Each structure stands twice: as C-alpha cells, then as structure tokens.
C-alpha cells in the first residue's frame, strides 16, 4: 500500500469516525442517515477498488 493510499484511507476513517461521534453526541434520524450513507459510500469504494484497505494497522487511542 502506497503512502498516499494509506493517508487517503486514514482520512476516510477519520471522517467516518467523526460522523459516528456526531451521531452518538446527538442521536437523531438525520445523523443516523448521514452515518449510514457514509458507510455505504466507503463500502462501495472498497468494493470497486477506488480505495485500498490495509491488511493490518496500528491504532493509537
């Protein structure tokens, strides 16, 4: 996986995590629909090969 692909993947993960965080802080139908739409977009991009998903990574939390 190239360095730029890893950064792109990281940015998409961060965006999805922020969207989920927003839903957890303010659970309403609009936030839920936004999370689900973003998850569908991420899955579609992964299936089509538009993004690479690393086989392993280290998470620092």
N, C-alpha and C positions, 0 to 999 in steps of 0.2 A: 504494500500500500504506500503510495507516494505521500510525501509530507503535506502537499496541498490537499490531497484527498482526505487525509486524516484531519486537517483543520476544518475542512468543509463538513465532515461527519460530526466533529466536535461542536461546531456552530449549530448544526441541526439538532443535536441532542440538547444543547443548552436552550435553544428556542422552545423545544418541546417541554423540557423541564420547567421553564418559566411559565408556559401556558398552563401546565398542570398545577403549578404553585398558585397561579391566579385563580384557578377553579377551586382549589382547596381553601383559599382565603375567602372567596366569595362564590360559594356554590349556587349557581343558577343555570337555567337551561341554555342561555347564550354562551356562557363559559364552557359548559359541557360540550355543546355543539362545536365550539372552536377547537377544543382538545381532540375530539373525535376526528374532525376534518384534518387537523394537522397530522394525526396518527395515520389516517388513510393516505395522505399525500406522501408521508415518509415511507410507508409500506409499498406504495406504487412505485416510488423512485427506486427503492431497493430491488423490487421485482424486475423492473425494466433495465437495471444496471446503470442507472444515472448516478447512483452513489455507491461507493464501496463501503462495506461494513467490516471493520476489523474483526479478525477471528479471536483476538484477545486484547485486553487493555487493562490499565491500572486506573482505578478510580480513587481520587484523593478527596475524602469528605471529612 
